[in-house]
Amino acid sequence: MKKISFVIAIFLFPLHAFAETASPAESIAQLNERIAVKTGQLKLIEMEVQIATKNAEKAKLTGVSALSDESGLPRLRAIEGVDGVMIATLQYDDGAKINVQINDQLQDDWKVESIGQKSLFLTKGKKKIRLLLRMPSSNTQNTNISGR
C-alpha cells in the first residue's frame, strides 16, 4: 500500500515543482537585464525622433526633402508659358536639364501634375511634391504636400 500511495503522490505532484526556483537575487538580476534592454530601446527611439526632426529642419533650410524616395528630384529652374501652355525647366544634381509639361513622366515614376507661375506639382501615387521657383542665388524648395 505504501508503494501505491507513493506512486500516486508522484503523479499528483507536478514535476516542475522539483525544478529550482530563482532566488530573489536572481530575479532582481533578470529584472535589471530587462530594464537595461528596454532603456536601450527607448534611447534608440528617442535618437530616431531626433534624427527625423533634424532632417525636417535641414529640408526647410536647404529646400531638399528628407524623404528617402525623393532623393534625386530635380530643382525647378525656370517656368515659361505662351497661350496657356506652360513649360518648366528642371535641373538634376548631375547638371542635366530637361523641359517638362503637364502629364510628363520623370524618372522614378514622378509625374508633372501642374505648372503654375512660381511652382510645379509632382505626384507619385498618393504623394504630392511642390517644387518652388527660386532666384538663382537661393535654394529651390521641395515641399511634401500629402502622403508619406
C-alpha positions, -999 to 999 in steps of 0.1 A, spaced: 0 0 0 29 23 7 42 18 -29 8 27 -44 4 59 -24 40 69 -33 33 64 -70 0 83 -68 18 112 -49 44 114 -77 17 117 -104 -3 143 -85 27 164 -76 38 184 -107 73 177 -120 81 214 -123 79 216 -85 112 198 -85 129 224 -106 149 250 -89 131 283 -84 150 316 -89 163 332 -58 153 368 -51 188 379 -61 185 361 -95 150 376 -100 164 411 -94 193 404 -118 168 393 -145 147 424 -140 177 446 -142 187 430 -175 152 436 -189 153 472 -177 186 477 -194 173 463 -227 141 485 -225 162 516 -217 184 509 -247 153 505 -269 139 538 -256 171 557 -263 172 543 -298 136 555 -304 145 589 -290 175 591 -312 154 582 -343 130 610 -334 158 635 -331 172 624 -365 138 628 -381 134 663 -365 169 674 -377 162 660 -412 130 681 -413 149 712 -402 175 706 -428 149 701 -455 134 735 -446 168 752 -448 182 735 -479 149 730 -498 156 693 -503 131 669 -488 144 644 -464 122 615 -476 144 588 -489 125 581 -521 127 618 -530 164 619 -533 173 627 -569 144 650 -575 153 679 -598 153 716 -589 129 739 -606 150 765 -626 125 783 -649 89 784 -660 78 798 -693 44 799 -709 27 810 -741 -10 808 -748 -16 788 -716 10 762 -724 34 761 -695 69 746 -698 92 742 -668 129 737 -668 142 712 -642 178 706 -633 191 674 -616 221 672 -592 243 660 -621 236 692 -640 213 676 -666 184 699 -676 150 689 -690 120 708 -701 86 694 -690 49 700 -695 18 688 -676 15 650 -676 52 644 -684 67 614 -666 100 619 -647 124 593 -635 112 571 -606 76 575 -617 71 611 -607 45 628 -629 41 665 -636 6 673 -623 5 711 -628 27 741 -636 19 775 -622 37 808 -624 61 801 -595 58 764 -588 53 729 -601 35 699 -586 48 664 -590 28 633 -579 38 597 -573 9 575 -561 -5 593 -530 25 616 -526 25 652 -539 55 674 -540 57 711 -548 88 725 -564 91 762 -559 108 786 -584 136 805 -566 160 831 -577 194 817 -588 211 828 -556 187 809 -533 179 772 -529 149 755 -546 124 743 -520 106 710 -523 75 707 -501 58 675 -492 21 683 -495 4 650 -488 12 613 -482 43 599 -466 
